[in-house]
Amino acid sequence: MRGFLDISDSELEVMEMLWKQGSRIKQTELLAVSVASGKNWKRQTLNTFLSRLESKGLVKRANRTVETIYSRDEYSYIQVKAAIDCLYDGQLSDFMLAFAQNNEITEKNAKELIRIIENC
C-alpha cells in the first residue's frame, strides 16, 4: 500500500514510548523506559528496532539521541490515508459509508461529523 508505513507490533511499541516521552529521548533513557514498562529488551534489541524504524523514515538518531519524524497524529493520518487510498480509491465518503454501516455511531459522534463536514 503506497504511503503505508508497515511496522511490527514491537516497533509500534517503541514509537508509542517515544511519543509518550515527548518524541525525543536519549537511547539509554529509552532503554530504561522499556524495562520499566515490562519489556525485557537488551540494548541490541532496542537498537535493532530503532534501526528498522530509522530505515522506514520514522525516527532519526544522532549523538545517541532518538527522535520521531512524525507525531502520533501525523503517523495515524498517514496510515488512515493510505488505507482509504488503497481500499476506497481515495474516496473518504465511501470509507465513511462502509464504516457507518458496520459500526454503531453515537449521536454525539454523528453531530461532530456533521459539524466537521459543514466546516469543510
All heavy atoms as an XYZ file, in Angstrom:
970
protein
N       0.850     -1.168      0.000
C       0.000      0.000      0.000
C       0.898      1.234      0.000
O       1.698      1.417      0.894
C      -0.878     -0.047      1.254
C      -2.198      0.576      1.091
S      -3.264      0.561      2.575
C      -3.277     -1.114      3.092
N       0.752      2.067     -0.985
C       1.577      3.260     -1.105
C       1.315      4.214      0.056
O       0.178      4.534      0.377
C       1.271      3.944     -2.424
C       2.208      5.047     -2.728
C       2.006      5.543     -4.130
N       2.817      6.718     -4.298
C       2.451      7.767     -4.984
N       1.293      7.769     -5.596
N       3.234      8.803     -5.077
N       2.379      4.674      0.699
C       2.248      5.582      1.826
C       2.075      4.874      3.150
O       2.237      5.473      4.200
N       1.746      3.597      3.089
C       1.516      2.821      4.302
C       2.851      2.496      4.958
O       3.760      2.000      4.318
C       0.772      1.535      3.937
C       0.289      0.752      5.122
C      -0.802      1.193      5.854
C       0.905     -0.419      5.485
C      -1.273      0.468      6.931
C       0.441     -1.151      6.556
C      -0.649     -0.704      7.280
N       2.972      2.807      6.233
C       4.205      2.569      6.973
C       4.050      1.292      7.779
O       3.518      1.297      8.885
C       4.517      3.767      7.869
C       4.692      5.092      7.126
C       4.781      6.246      8.107
C       5.922      5.056      6.252
N       4.463      0.195      7.188
C       4.289     -1.117      7.800
C       5.338     -1.324      8.880
O       6.531     -1.379      8.592
C       4.414     -2.200      6.727
C       4.049     -3.566      7.243
O       3.286     -3.646      8.225
O       4.523     -4.558      6.658
N       4.880     -1.422     10.123
C       5.801     -1.663     11.231
C       5.259     -2.793     12.097
O       4.048     -3.031     12.148
C       6.067     -0.394     12.076
C       4.814      0.108     12.776
C       6.670      0.706     11.216
C       5.076      1.279     13.711
N       6.169     -3.477     12.760
C       5.791     -4.584     13.632
C       5.171     -4.047     14.921
O       5.277     -2.856     15.243
C       7.022     -5.428     13.961
O       7.887     -4.708     14.835
N       4.563     -4.952     15.668
C       3.982     -4.564     16.956
C       5.048     -4.011     17.900
O       4.823     -3.024     18.597
C       3.283     -5.759     17.615
C       2.008     -6.174     16.889
O       1.486     -5.371     16.087
O       1.533     -7.291     17.136
N       6.225     -4.633     17.897
C       7.311     -4.158     18.773
C       7.814     -2.793     18.342
O       8.112     -1.937     19.180
C       8.459     -5.171     18.781
O       8.036     -6.384     19.367
N       7.911     -2.570     17.032
C       8.329     -1.254     16.542
C       7.299     -0.196     16.929
O       7.666      0.915     17.319
C       8.530     -1.297     15.024
C       9.706     -2.124     14.596
C       9.730     -2.444     13.118
O       8.706     -2.260     12.421
O      10.785     -2.899     12.642
N       6.022     -0.557     16.859
C       4.979      0.381     17.274
C       5.076      0.670     18.768
O       4.888      1.815     19.193
C       3.584     -0.159     16.923
C       2.418      0.768     17.254
C       2.559      2.127     16.582
C       1.097      0.110     16.863
N       5.420     -0.332     19.563
C       5.612     -0.110     20.999
C       6.734      0.889     21.245
O       6.629      1.755     22.122
C       5.925     -1.424     21.709
C       4.733     -2.339     21.851
C       5.084     -3.623     22.569
O       5.370     -3.542     23.783
O       5.078     -4.683     21.925
N       7.809      0.787     20.475
C       8.920      1.742     20.607
C       8.430      3.139     20.243
O       8.710      4.113     20.953
C      10.122      1.333     19.735
C      11.183      2.427     19.711
C      10.714      0.011     20.218
N       7.671      3.245     19.149
C       7.139      4.552     18.748
C       6.232      5.117     19.841
O       6.321      6.302     20.157
C       6.363      4.430     17.422
C       7.224      4.109     16.220
S       8.473      5.362     15.850
C       7.447      6.756     15.398
N       5.394      4.281     20.419
C       4.498      4.749     21.488
C       5.304      5.254     22.680
O       4.958      6.273     23.275
C       3.546      3.627     21.931
C       2.526      3.208     20.888
C       1.432      4.225     20.632
O       1.350      5.256     21.334
O       0.633      3.992     19.711
N       6.379      4.568     23.012
C       7.241      5.031     24.107
C       7.842      6.391     23.766
O       7.890      7.283     24.617
C       8.366      4.019     24.362
C       7.941      2.770     25.049
S       9.374      1.689     25.267
C       8.596      0.102     25.117
N       8.283      6.542     22.545
C       8.872      7.815     22.125
C       7.837      8.936     22.187
O       8.123     10.022     22.698
C       9.451      7.699     20.708
C      10.736      6.911     20.585
C      11.014      6.545     19.127
C      11.897      7.703     21.165
N       6.662      8.692     21.649
C       5.616      9.718     21.678
C       5.250     10.074     23.112
O       5.053     11.245     23.427
C       4.381      9.250     20.907
C       4.569      9.212     19.418
C       5.229     10.134     18.642
C       4.104      8.212     18.519
N       5.191      9.759     17.327
C       4.508      8.583     17.215
C       3.388      7.038     18.686
C       4.199      7.835     16.088
C       3.084      6.283     17.564
C       3.482      6.676     16.287
N       5.174      9.094     23.970
C       4.822      9.329     25.363
C       5.898     10.137     26.079
O       5.614     10.931     26.975
C       4.614      7.993     26.078
C       3.846      8.110     27.378
C       3.588      6.752     27.977
C       2.366      6.167     27.310
N       1.901      4.925     27.940
N       7.160      9.975     25.681
C       8.279     10.668     26.318
C       8.541     12.041     25.704
O       9.486     12.715     26.073
C       9.553      9.818     26.220
C       9.470      8.506     26.953
C       9.206      8.680     28.431
O       9.841      9.471     29.106
N       8.241      7.924     28.940
N       7.751     12.439     24.741
C       7.932     13.753     24.136
C       8.640     13.703     22.804
O       9.136     14.718     22.330
N       8.717     12.537     22.193
C       9.241     12.327     20.848
C      10.755     12.414     20.705
O      11.292     12.130     19.656
C       8.582     13.273     19.840
O       7.200     13.033     19.804
N      11.464     12.826     21.736
C      12.924     12.900     21.664
C      13.506     12.461     23.004
O      13.098     12.964     24.044
C      13.376     14.317     21.341
C      14.854     14.417     21.138
C      15.262     15.843     20.829
N      16.664     15.829     20.494
C      17.241     16.683     19.712
N      16.552     17.642     19.175
N      18.517     16.595     19.470
N      14.458     11.519     22.933
C      14.990     10.953     24.170
C      16.352     10.322     23.890
O      16.625      9.896     22.766
C      13.993      9.902     24.731
C      14.369      9.459     26.132
C      13.843      8.725     23.792
C      13.307      8.577     26.798
N      17.179     10.284     24.895
C      18.458      9.573     24.770
C      18.159      8.080     24.703
O      17.238      7.591     25.350
C      19.361      9.883     25.958
C      19.811     11.321     26.013
C      21.304     11.354     26.264
C      21.781     12.787     26.261
N      22.471     13.122     25.050
N      18.954      7.364     23.924
C      18.724      5.934     23.756
C      18.810      5.185     25.084
O      18.033      4.258     25.323
C      19.699      5.359     22.729
C      19.342      5.755     21.319
C      20.259      5.182     20.271
O      20.661      5.878     19.376
N      20.595      3.912     20.357
N      19.716      5.584     25.963
C      19.825      4.914     27.268
C      18.567      5.135     28.097
O      18.117      4.234     28.800
C      21.056      5.411     28.046
O      21.014      6.842     28.141
C      22.345      4.975     27.379
N      17.985      6.328     28.006
C      16.745      6.610     28.723
C      15.591      5.796     28.134
O      14.732      5.302     28.874
C      16.418      8.102     28.666
C      17.404      8.967     29.431
C      17.180     10.454     29.200
O      16.159     10.839     28.582
O      18.037     11.236     29.630
N      15.572      5.652     26.813
C      14.530      4.868     26.160
C      14.613      3.407     26.590
O      13.597      2.768     26.836
C      14.626      4.984     24.639
C      13.551      4.255     23.841
C      12.158      4.751     24.207
C      13.806      4.430     22.344
N      15.826      2.894     26.716
C      16.003      1.529     27.196
C      15.453      1.393     28.618
O      14.752      0.428     28.931
C      17.471      1.108     27.146
C      17.774     -0.329     27.575
C      17.020     -1.330     26.712
C      19.270     -0.584     27.528
N      15.730      2.368     29.456
C      15.212      2.348     30.834
C      13.687      2.400     30.837
O      13.036      1.709     31.635
C      15.792      3.518     31.628
N      13.093      3.192     29.960
C      11.636      3.281     29.854
C      11.066      1.932     29.422
O      10.051      1.474     29.958
C      11.222      4.393     28.861
C       9.749      4.308     28.507
C      11.550      5.765     29.429
N      11.735      1.284     28.473
C      11.237     -0.012     28.002
C      11.289     -1.059     29.111
O      10.357     -1.838     29.284
C      12.007     -0.481     26.763
O      13.326     -0.865     27.078
N      12.366     -1.056     29.882
C      12.490     -2.000     31.004
C      11.428     -1.701     32.059
O      10.772     -2.610     32.578
C      13.917     -1.953     31.604
C      13.981     -2.733     32.903
C      14.933     -2.489     30.595
N      11.230     -0.423     32.352
C      10.228     -0.025     33.354
C       8.810     -0.404     32.915
O       7.947     -0.640     33.764
C      10.315      1.482     33.607
N       8.597     -0.475     31.606
C       7.271     -0.840     31.112
C       7.087     -2.351     30.999
O       6.062     -2.816     30.500
C       7.000     -0.176     29.763
O       7.811     -0.758     28.756
N       8.098     -3.109     31.453
C       7.957     -4.556     31.484
C       8.600     -5.296     30.328
O       8.501     -6.518     30.240
N       9.256     -4.575     29.452
C       9.943     -5.215     28.325
C      11.293     -5.721     28.808
O      11.992     -5.036     29.531
C      10.156     -4.234     27.161
C       8.880     -3.692     26.601
C       8.097     -4.794     25.956
C       6.719     -4.345     25.567
N       5.819     -5.448     25.370
N      11.638     -6.885     28.376
C      12.917     -7.467     28.760
C      13.913     -7.319     27.605
O      14.649     -8.246     27.284
C      12.731     -8.938     29.140
C      13.915     -9.482     29.904
O      14.682     -8.735     30.486
N      14.058    -10.790     29.900
N      13.884     -6.149     26.965
C      14.744     -5.906     25.817
C      16.153     -5.554     26.273
O      16.356     -4.808     27.224
C      14.217     -4.758     24.967
C      12.897     -5.022     24.306
C      12.337     -6.234     24.036
C      11.977     -4.039     23.840
N      11.127     -6.070     23.420
C      10.882     -4.742     23.279
C      11.975     -2.659     23.833
C       9.794     -4.086     22.715
C      10.894     -2.003     23.268
C       9.819     -2.709     22.714
N      17.109     -6.065     25.544
C      18.514     -5.691     25.730
C      18.792     -4.481     24.847
O      18.005     -4.120     23.968
C      19.442     -6.849     25.355
C      19.151     -8.137     26.089
C      19.509     -8.008     27.552
C      19.296     -9.347     28.248
N      18.791     -9.221     29.569
N      19.932     -3.867     25.076
C      20.318     -2.688     24.295
C      20.322     -2.999     22.797
O      19.842     -2.208     21.988
C      21.697     -2.206     24.741
C      22.130     -0.908     24.088
C      23.439     -0.413     24.669
N      24.368     -1.498     24.915
C      25.545     -1.643     24.320
N      25.971     -0.735     23.482
N      26.325     -2.661     24.593
N      20.842     -4.168     22.418
C      20.916     -4.525     20.999
C      19.531     -4.742     20.390
O      19.297     -4.387     19.243
C      21.779     -5.778     20.795
C      22.015     -6.120     19.328
C      22.614     -4.962     18.544
O      23.542     -4.297     18.983
N      22.065     -4.688     17.368
N      18.619     -5.292     21.174
C      17.247     -5.485     20.682
C      16.607     -4.139     20.378
O      16.029     -3.945     19.299
C      16.404     -6.234     21.734
O      17.044     -7.473     22.033
C      14.990     -6.485     21.245
N      16.718     -3.211     21.306
C      16.175     -1.876     21.093
C      16.854     -1.212     19.901
O      16.200     -0.589     19.071
C      16.331     -1.012     22.348
C      15.775      0.412     22.247
C      14.287      0.413     21.940
C      16.064      1.173     23.527
N      18.163     -1.377     19.784
C      18.904     -0.803     18.671
C      18.406     -1.360     17.330
O      18.316     -0.630     16.339
C      20.408     -1.052     18.833
C      21.218     -0.208     17.893
O      20.991      0.996     17.758
N      22.162     -0.836     17.213
N      18.083     -2.656     17.314
C      17.547     -3.262     16.090
C      16.219     -2.621     15.714
O      15.996     -2.270     14.546
C      17.369     -4.788     16.279
O      18.647     -5.375     16.529
C      16.736     -5.434     15.051
N      15.325     -2.452     16.689
C      14.040     -1.800     16.421
C      14.247     -0.376     15.912
O      13.602      0.064     14.959
C      13.152     -1.782     17.664
C      12.686     -3.135     18.117
C      12.586     -3.416     19.472
C      12.337     -4.127     17.217
C      12.153     -4.663     19.913
C      11.899     -5.371     17.644
C      11.811     -5.644     18.993
N      15.157      0.344     16.543
C      15.421      1.727     16.132
C      16.011      1.783     14.729
O      15.670      2.668     13.944
C      16.341      2.417     17.138
C      15.720      2.699     18.508
C      16.783      3.213     19.477
C      14.562      3.677     18.399
N      16.887      0.844     14.395
C      17.460      0.797     13.044
C      16.373      0.568     12.002
O      16.365      1.204     10.938
C      18.510     -0.314     12.940
O      19.632      0.008     13.713
N      15.459     -0.335     12.308
C      14.352     -0.598     11.381
C      13.465      0.631     11.222
O      13.063      0.989     10.108
C      13.519     -1.775     11.887
C      14.218     -3.107     11.791
C      13.344     -4.208     12.355
N      14.067     -5.462     12.456
C      13.639     -6.495     13.136
N      12.495     -6.443     13.800
N      14.348     -7.603     13.185
N      13.153      1.273     12.345
C      12.321      2.477     12.289
C      13.023      3.604     11.537
O      12.384      4.361     10.805
C      11.941      2.920     13.704
C      10.966      1.993     14.440
C      10.901      2.345     15.920
C       9.583      2.048     13.801
N      14.321      3.685     11.711
C      15.102      4.705     11.003
C      15.093      4.436      9.498
O      14.912      5.355      8.699
C      16.526      4.722     11.550
C      17.355      5.892     11.075
C      18.689      5.980     11.798
O      19.245      4.926     12.198
O      19.167      7.112     11.963
N      15.245      3.176      9.102
C      15.250      2.837      7.680
C      13.879      3.074      7.039
O      13.783      3.302      5.832
C      15.697      1.388      7.456
O      14.712      0.484      7.905
N      12.820      3.052      7.849
C      11.464      3.312      7.360
C      11.122      4.801      7.404
O      10.019      5.200      7.037
C      10.449      2.512      8.175
C      10.618      1.012      7.973
C       9.749      0.210      8.911
C      10.041     -1.284      8.715
N       9.231     -2.127      9.592
N      12.079      5.617      7.869
C      11.867      7.056      7.903
C      10.977      7.535      9.033
O      10.393      8.615      8.950
N      10.900      6.759     10.113
C      10.035      7.143     11.228
C      10.785      7.781     12.389
O      10.179      8.488     13.198
C       9.258      5.920     11.725
C       8.248      5.372     10.719
C       7.674      4.053     11.204
C       7.145      6.377     10.482
N      12.078      7.506     12.496
C      12.901      8.133     13.539
C      14.223      8.556     12.934
O      14.623      8.090     11.862
C      13.169      7.184     14.748
C      11.883      6.739     15.400
C      14.026      6.008     14.359
N      14.883      9.461     13.637
C      16.264      9.806     13.275
C      17.087      9.752     14.551
O      16.589     10.044     15.650
C      16.359     11.160     12.586
C      15.872     12.343     13.385
C      15.976     13.613     12.570
C      15.345     14.763     13.329
N      15.382     15.999     12.553
N      18.325      9.347     14.381
C      19.219      9.222     15.531
C      20.468     10.039     15.286
O      21.008     10.057     14.185
C      19.605      7.758     15.757
C      18.436      6.911     16.161
C      18.835      5.511     16.550
N      19.269      4.739     15.387
C      19.777      3.518     15.462
N      19.933      2.934     16.633
N      20.135      2.871     14.382
N      20.909     10.707     16.346
C      22.150     11.481     16.308
C      22.634     11.658     17.741
O      21.831     11.915     18.651
C      21.919     12.845     15.660
N      23.922     11.505     17.938
C      24.519     11.696     19.261
C      23.814     10.898     20.352
O      23.515     11.423     21.432
C      24.555     13.183     19.630
C      25.333     13.988     18.623
O      26.372     13.549     18.132
N      24.813     15.154     18.284
N      23.504      9.652     20.048
C      22.845      8.733     20.991
C      21.475      9.216     21.453
O      21.007      8.866     22.531
C      23.756      8.447     22.175
C      25.022      7.738     21.736
C      25.773      7.198     22.901
N      26.867      6.372     22.377
C      28.107      6.476     22.780
N      28.437      7.333     23.709
N      29.021      5.689     22.261
N      20.869     10.055     20.638
C      19.514     10.536     20.891
C      18.637     10.066     19.739
O      19.064     10.039     18.596
C      19.481     12.074     20.980
O      20.329     12.486     22.056
C      18.086     12.602     21.217
N      17.430      9.697     20.056
C      16.476      9.270     19.034
C      15.275     10.211     19.062
O      14.845     10.659     20.130
C      16.062      7.790     19.228
C      15.400      7.572     20.558
C      15.185      7.313     18.103
N      14.781     10.530     17.872
C      13.680     11.480     17.753
C      12.714     10.988     16.681
O      13.134     10.490     15.634
C      14.243     12.843     17.348
C      13.234     13.930     17.205
C      13.880     15.273     16.879
O      15.106     15.340     16.702
O      13.130     16.243     16.796
N      11.425     11.127     16.934
C      10.439     10.727     15.936
C      10.377     11.766     14.823
O      10.588     12.957     15.053
C       9.036     10.563     16.554
O       8.623     11.798     17.120
C       9.024      9.472     17.605
N      10.075     11.297     13.633
C       9.897     12.187     12.481
C       8.461     12.721     12.461
O       8.226     13.867     12.127
C      10.197     11.447     11.158
C      11.620     10.871     11.153
C       9.948     12.339      9.950
C      12.727     11.874     11.188
N       7.531     11.856     12.827
C       6.113     12.209     12.807
C       5.535     12.166     14.215
O       5.878     11.299     15.001
C       5.311     11.223     11.941
C       5.787     11.137     10.515
C       6.524     10.041     10.072
C       5.491     12.143      9.613
C       6.958      9.963      8.763
C       5.931     12.082      8.303
C       6.664     10.978      7.883
O       7.097     10.913      6.597
N       4.599     13.059     14.484
C       3.842     12.989     15.737
C       2.896     11.795     15.641
O       2.690     11.223     14.560
C       3.035     14.272     15.947
O       1.973     14.337     15.003
N       2.277     11.445     16.747
C       1.312     10.337     16.758
C       0.170     10.629     15.803
O      -0.265      9.757     15.052
C       0.776     10.137     18.186
C      -0.247      9.009     18.302
C       0.485      7.686     18.123
N      -0.310      6.541     18.457
C      -0.877      5.740     17.541
N      -0.756      5.998     16.262
N      -1.550      4.681     17.916
N      -0.322     11.865     15.794
C      -1.422     12.241     14.899
C      -1.001     12.184     13.431
O      -1.773     11.728     12.584
C      -1.944     13.637     15.238
C      -2.747     13.666     16.534
O      -3.152     12.595     17.023
O      -2.962     14.774     17.064
N       0.198     12.654     13.126
C       0.690     12.611     11.741
C       0.831     11.167     11.256
O       0.445     10.843     10.128
C       2.034     13.331     11.625
C       1.939     14.824     11.796
C       3.294     15.492     11.972
O       4.235     14.851     12.503
O       3.409     16.674     11.586
N       1.376     10.321     12.103
C       1.536      8.910     11.760
C       0.170      8.268     11.506
O      -0.032      7.560     10.515
C       2.274      8.173     12.880
C       2.347      6.681     12.676
C       3.283      6.122     11.814
C       1.471      5.831     13.341
C       3.342      4.750     11.617
C       1.529      4.463     13.154
C       2.455      3.929     12.290
O       2.507      2.572     12.087
N      -0.789      8.531     12.393
C      -2.135      7.979     12.238
C      -2.765      8.443     10.931
O      -3.391      7.659     10.211
C      -3.026      8.382     13.410
O      -2.543      7.819     14.606
N      -2.597      9.714     10.616
C      -3.151     10.259      9.381
C      -2.559      9.545      8.163
O      -3.294      9.168      7.242
C      -2.895     11.769      9.287
C      -3.301     12.331      7.942
C      -4.639     12.616      7.674
C      -2.367     12.545      6.938
C      -5.025     13.103      6.436
C      -2.743     13.022      5.700
C      -4.077     13.309      5.450
O      -4.459     13.772      4.218
N      -1.251      9.358      8.152
C      -0.595      8.679      7.026
C      -1.159      7.272      6.855
O      -1.441      6.835      5.738
C       0.932      8.643      7.234
C       1.516     10.047      7.100
C       1.598      7.680      6.246
C       2.944     10.174      7.596
N      -1.327      6.563      7.966
C      -1.828      5.192      7.912
C      -3.267      5.149      7.383
O      -3.598      4.353      6.511
C      -1.771      4.535      9.296
C      -0.380      4.394      9.854
C       0.495      3.456      9.041
O       0.863      3.748      7.911
N       0.820      2.334      9.620
N      -4.128      6.010      7.926
C      -5.527      6.017      7.521
C      -5.665      6.470      6.071
O      -6.411      5.874      5.289
C      -6.373      6.907      8.468
C      -7.782      7.115      7.929
C      -6.415      6.296      9.858
N      -4.924      7.503      5.692
C      -4.983      7.999      4.316
C      -4.552      6.922      3.330
O      -5.188      6.726      2.280
C      -4.088      9.232      4.164
C      -3.961      9.747      2.738
C      -4.738     11.003      2.529
C      -4.501     11.655      1.193
N      -4.944     10.912      0.032
N      -3.498      6.187      3.654
C      -3.028      5.115      2.774
C      -4.083      4.021      2.640
O      -4.314      3.501      1.540
C      -1.722      4.537      3.304
N      -4.730      3.681      3.733
C      -5.770      2.652      3.685
C      -6.962      3.110      2.845
O      -7.478      2.348      2.018
C      -6.223      2.294      5.096
N      -7.390      4.349      3.026
C      -8.513      4.881      2.249
C      -8.138      4.959      0.775
O      -8.938      4.600     -0.100
C      -8.967      6.245      2.804
C      -9.603      6.059      4.177
C      -9.953      6.929      1.842
C      -9.870      7.348      4.924
N      -6.924      5.407      0.481
C      -6.471      5.476     -0.912
C      -6.475      4.101     -1.562
O      -6.917      3.936     -2.695
C      -5.066      6.083     -1.001
C      -5.052      7.578     -0.737
O      -6.134      8.203     -0.706
O      -3.942      8.120     -0.557
N      -6.000      3.103     -0.835
C      -5.886      1.751     -1.372
C      -7.237      1.046     -1.455
O      -7.584      0.471     -2.484
C      -4.917      0.943     -0.516
S      -4.713     -0.756     -1.068
N      -7.990      1.068     -0.374
C      -9.215      0.276     -0.288
C     -10.451      0.969     -0.848
O     -11.401      0.307     -1.259
C      -9.472     -0.111      1.167
C      -8.365     -0.940      1.831
C      -8.636     -1.095      3.323
C      -8.228     -2.291      1.157
N     -10.452      2.293     -0.857
C     -11.633      3.042     -1.284
C     -11.319      4.042     -2.388
O     -12.050      5.010     -2.576
C     -12.277      3.750     -0.078
C     -12.770      2.778      0.957
C     -11.963      2.444      2.040
C     -14.003      2.162      0.833
C     -12.396      1.522      2.992
C     -14.444      1.239      1.773
C     -13.624      0.918      2.847
O     -14.055      0.009      3.776
N     -10.230      3.798     -3.111
C      -9.822      4.649     -4.229
C      -9.761      6.121     -3.829
O     -10.108      7.004     -4.600
C     -10.766      4.441     -5.416
C     -10.172      4.923     -6.728
O      -8.926      4.923     -6.866
O     -10.962      5.320     -7.615
N      -9.367      6.365     -2.577
C      -9.201      7.725     -2.085
C     -10.496      8.434     -1.731
O     -10.476      9.617     -1.396
N     -11.612      7.730     -1.781
C     -12.913      8.344     -1.522
C     -13.276      8.241     -0.046
O     -13.701      7.196      0.444
C     -13.993      7.679     -2.375
C     -13.763      7.839     -3.866
C     -13.757      9.297     -4.274
O     -14.674     10.056     -3.942
N     -12.720      9.704     -4.984
N     -13.112      9.341      0.664
C     -13.429      9.378      2.091
C     -14.897      9.055      2.341
O     -15.236      8.353      3.293
C     -13.074     10.747      2.681
C     -13.354     10.939      4.169
C     -12.561      9.933      4.998
C     -13.009     12.363      4.590
N     -15.773      9.524      1.464
C     -17.206      9.264      1.644
C     -17.503      7.767      1.575
O     -18.330      7.262      2.346
C     -18.029     10.025      0.600
O     -17.621      9.652     -0.708
N     -16.834      7.036      0.675
C     -17.038      5.583      0.588
C     -16.566      4.896      1.866
O     -17.214      3.974      2.366
C     -16.301      5.003     -0.620
C     -16.905      5.441     -1.939
O     -18.014      6.012     -1.940
O     -16.260      5.215     -2.986
N     -15.438      5.356      2.388
C     -14.936      4.812      3.647
C     -15.930      5.071      4.777
O     -16.252      4.184      5.558
C     -13.573      5.415      3.997
C     -13.160      5.170      5.411
C     -12.674      3.931      5.805
C     -13.275      6.172      6.373
C     -12.315      3.687      7.129
C     -12.911      5.942      7.685
C     -12.428      4.696      8.067
N     -16.425      6.310      4.858
C     -17.355      6.676      5.926
C     -18.641      5.855      5.843
O     -19.164      5.411      6.868
C     -17.675      8.175      5.860
C     -16.496      9.072      6.164
S     -15.869      8.887      7.832
C     -17.240      9.526      8.762
N     -19.141      5.642      4.627
C     -20.348      4.834      4.465
C     -20.114      3.400      4.931
O     -20.933      2.833      5.660
C     -20.807      4.845      3.007
C     -21.450      6.134      2.523
C     -21.659      6.095      1.018
C     -22.760      6.378      3.244
N     -19.001      2.820      4.524
C     -18.679      1.448      4.935
C     -18.511      1.372      6.442
O     -19.014      0.436      7.085
C     -17.415      0.972      4.224
N     -17.843      2.346      7.012
C     -17.626      2.352      8.451
C     -18.942      2.506      9.200
O     -19.216      1.783     10.161
C     -16.655      3.477      8.829
C     -16.236      3.431     10.270
C     -15.189      2.620     10.664
C     -16.905      4.178     11.228
C     -14.800      2.557     11.999
C     -16.525      4.131     12.564
C     -15.465      3.310     12.949
N     -19.775      3.436      8.756
C     -21.046      3.698      9.432
C     -21.981      2.503      9.344
O     -22.719      2.222     10.293
C     -21.709      4.938      8.841
N     -21.940      1.776      8.240
C     -22.826      0.621      8.082
C     -22.410     -0.535      8.977
O     -23.228     -1.372      9.330
C     -22.839      0.165      6.625
C     -23.560      1.133      5.716
C     -23.425      0.778      4.252
O     -22.599     -0.037      3.862
N     -24.233      1.421      3.431
N     -21.150     -0.585      9.347
C     -20.641     -1.712     10.127
C     -20.345     -1.383     11.584
O     -19.869     -2.240     12.317
C     -19.383     -2.276      9.468
C     -19.695     -2.898      8.130
O     -20.519     -3.791      8.041
N     -19.073     -2.406      7.080
N     -20.602     -0.151     11.999
C     -20.318      0.269     13.368
C     -21.421      1.187     13.855
O     -21.980      1.969     13.094
C     -18.979      1.024     13.436
C     -17.812      0.127     13.121
O     -17.374     -0.636     13.947
N     -17.330      0.204     11.887
N     -21.692      1.108     15.142
C     -22.674      1.999     15.729
C     -22.021      3.359     15.969
O     -20.944      3.440     16.555
C     -23.162      1.421     17.055
C     -24.283      2.230     17.661
C     -24.811      1.589     18.933
O     -24.953      0.368     18.956
O     -25.064      2.343     19.884
N     -22.651      4.395     15.501
C     -22.152      5.755     15.704
C     -23.080      6.438     16.700
O     -24.298      6.481     16.499
C     -22.095      6.541     14.380
C     -21.099      5.883     13.423
C     -21.710      7.992     14.625
C     -21.000      6.549     12.070
N     -22.490      6.958     17.751
C     -23.299      7.634     18.764
C     -23.835      8.942     18.211
O     -23.307      9.499     17.237
C     -22.475      7.930     20.027
O     -21.445      8.882     19.692
C     -21.848      6.663     20.599
N     -24.869      9.440     18.832
C     -25.448     10.712     18.406
C     -24.406     11.834     18.528
O     -24.301     12.697     17.661
C     -26.682     11.040     19.245
C     -27.389     12.302     18.792
C     -28.664     12.582     19.574
O     -29.235     11.646     20.155
O     -29.066     13.755     19.596
N     -23.630     11.787     19.597
C     -22.580     12.790     19.803
C     -21.563     12.750     18.661
O     -21.183     13.789     18.118
C     -21.880     12.533     21.138
C     -20.755     13.498     21.439
C     -20.072     13.139     22.750
C     -18.864     14.033     22.968
N     -18.106     13.654     24.156
N     -21.121     11.548     18.276
C     -20.166     11.419     17.175
C     -20.771     11.862     15.846
O     -20.099     12.489     15.030
C     -19.652      9.978     17.056
C     -18.687      9.620     18.153
O     -18.177     10.475     18.854
N     -18.446      8.333     18.327
N     -22.032     11.531     15.638
C     -22.708     11.935     14.405
C     -22.765     13.453     14.298
O     -22.492     14.026     13.238
C     -24.112     11.332     14.355
N     -23.108     14.120     15.400
C     -23.161     15.585     15.398
C     -21.779     16.183     15.120
O     -21.658     17.166     14.403
C     -23.712     16.099     16.730
C     -25.197     15.880     16.883
C     -25.704     16.378     18.223
C     -27.194     16.134     18.349
N     -27.721     16.562     19.638
N     -20.744     15.573     15.694
C     -19.388     16.060     15.471
C     -18.984     15.895     13.999
O     -18.374     16.777     13.406
C     -18.392     15.340     16.392
C     -16.956     15.759     16.230
C     -16.663     17.209     16.610
O     -17.525     17.872     17.208
O     -15.564     17.681     16.271
N     -19.328     14.761     13.408
C     -19.028     14.537     11.983
C     -19.755     15.566     11.114
O     -19.172     16.097     10.168
C     -19.408     13.117     11.581
C     -18.504     12.009     12.067
C     -19.118     10.648     11.792
C     -17.134     12.121     11.419
N     -21.003     15.816     11.420
C     -21.772     16.804     10.661
C     -21.134     18.180     10.779
O     -21.003     18.905      9.794
C     -23.264     16.823     11.112
C     -23.935     15.504     10.689
C     -23.979     18.030     10.565
C     -25.289     15.264     11.331
N     -20.722     18.538     11.984
C     -20.057     19.833     12.199
C     -18.782     19.940     11.359
O     -18.525     20.958     10.712
C     -19.732     20.031     13.680
C     -19.154     21.423     13.994
C     -18.599     21.517     15.404
N     -17.433     20.670     15.617
C     -16.197     20.942     15.160
N     -15.979     22.022     14.457
N     -15.202     20.120     15.407
N     -17.987     18.876     11.351
C     -16.751     18.871     10.579
C     -17.038     19.014      9.087
O     -16.398     19.804      8.387
C     -15.938     17.582     10.870
C     -15.395     17.604     12.296
C     -14.799     17.413      9.852
C     -14.820     16.286     12.776
N     -18.022     18.269      8.597
C     -18.361     18.315      7.175
C     -18.853     19.698      6.791
O     -18.486     20.241      5.754
C     -19.410     17.235      6.847
C     -18.763     15.849      6.947
C     -20.011     17.451      5.452
C     -19.738     14.693      6.942
N     -19.686     20.296      7.638
C     -20.218     21.632      7.346
C     -19.128     22.692      7.321
O     -19.262     23.710      6.632
C     -21.301     21.998      8.355
C     -22.569     21.200      8.165
C     -23.618     21.473      9.221
O     -23.297     22.079     10.274
O     -24.776     21.073      8.985
N     -18.052     22.474      8.042
C     -16.961     23.451      8.091
C     -15.903     23.249      6.997
O     -14.946     24.002      6.929
C     -16.290     23.439      9.463
C     -17.185     24.032     10.534
O     -17.983     24.919     10.264
N     -17.068     23.535     11.747
N     -16.081     22.226      6.188
C     -15.097     21.965      5.104
C     -15.275     22.907      3.953
O     -16.234     23.418      3.615
C     -15.226     20.537      4.604
S     -14.564     19.322      5.763
